[in-house]
Every structure is written in C-alpha cells, then in structure tokens.
Amino acid sequence: MKVRVISNPDKSVIVIHPAPKSKRLDETEDKWLERVFSKATPEGLPYKDIDSSELPTREDRNAWEYDIIDKKIKVNSVKAEKIRKAKEREEKIKSKIREIAIKEIDKEK
C-alpha cells in the first residue's frame, strides 16, 4: 500500500497510512490517495509517496529520519541507541519500584 512520508525540518518524519475504509465507492485509488494525502500533508513540507514495504522496521520508528540525498527513510542509529537505553532504564526503574512495593506490602502482613 502507498504511504506518504513527510519530512519535518528536524529530519524526523511523519508517515501517513491511508485507511482503506476511507475510500469512496466512486473513487479510483489515485483519486482516493490524492484526497487523503492532501488533507494530511502540512503545507510547505517536502514529501515522497512510497510503498509501505520500503519503510524500515517499526522497532526504531522514533529514530527514523528522511535522508534528502538518498531520498529514503533511514534509521538514525545514534538516536535509536539512545531511545533503547532510555527504555531499558525505564524498565529497570519500574522493576525496582515493583520490588520495593512488594517488600513494603510484605512488611505490612
């Protein structure tokens, strides 16, 4: 399926995935995509329409950036690693809080 990749000034991207149920019975696929994409695309931002199979894996979607030279979405590996480390830290904190809470509850018994 076609998606629209919009490049933000900070190189991050917005990906518009048209909902198939929004296609009207009297519309061709091209007209439908034109209608949906034109409503969702902020004025003045560059974009590219691609097949969804060309998108990187969703795991790193918060680190996707639009490469102006190659005209592709790429994963910023530095940003992806920072995000992974922040998630790991968050999980450790949650685990520690859970551990402390269980100890406190057990003390009350």
N, C-alpha and C positions, 0 to 999 in steps of 0.2 A: 504494500500500500504506500502511496505517496505521503510524505510528510513535508512540512516546511520548517527549515532551520533558519532561525533569525539570529543574527549576530549582534550582541549588545556592544556598546562602546568599550566595556571592560574585557572583551573577548569571550565572556560567558555566552551561552546560547539558550534560546527558547526553542522548543520543538513542538510544533502544532501537529497533533494527531487528529484528523477529522473523524468524527463519529459517523460510522456508516448509516446509522438510523436517521441522520440529518439530511440524507439525500432525498430529494423530492422525486416523485414518480416521473415527472415530465423533464427532468434534468439529465443531461449527459454527464458522464463522470468529470469531464473537463470543466463544464459549467459549475458543477457542484463544488469541485475543489477551488475554483476561482472565487466563488461566493464565500466559502468558509475561510479560505486563506486571507482574502481581502479584509474581512471583518476582524480577523485575529492578528493581523500584522501591524505593529506600530509604525506610524508614518516616519519615513526617513531612515529606517534601519535596513541594512542590507540583508538579503535572504537568498536562500537557494532551496529549490524543491528537489528532494531526493527520494529514493525508495527506502523504506524503513529498515531494510536489511543492511544498509550501508552505515547504520548507527553503531557506535561502539557498544560494548556490553553495558547494561544498566547499572551494574555494580558501582561503576565510577561516574555515574551521570552528573554528580555535583562538581566533578572536575573536568567536564567536557569544555572544550574551547574551540572556536572556529579558527582554522588556520587559513588566513587570507591568501597566502601564496599557493598552497595545495588545494584550496577551496574544499576542505574536508573538515569534519569534526574529528578532533583528536583528544586524547586524554592527557591532561597536564599531569605528568607523573609526580611532580613535587607536590602539587595541590592534593592529588589523590592520596599520597602517603600521609600528609598532614591530617586529612579527613579520617583515614584509617586509624591513625594514632589517637585522634580525639575520641573516636568511637570506642576504641579499646580502653582508654582512660575512663570514659563514662561508664562502661560496663564494669570495670574494676571498682569504681565508686559505688555503683548500685549494689554490687556483690558485697562490698564491705558494709554498707548501710543495712543490707538484709541480715548479714552476720551479726552485727551489733544489735539489731532489733530482736532477733531470735534469742540472743543471750539475755537481753533485758526482759523479754516475755518469760523466759525460763526462770529468771530470778524471782518473778512475781508468784510463781507456783509454789 
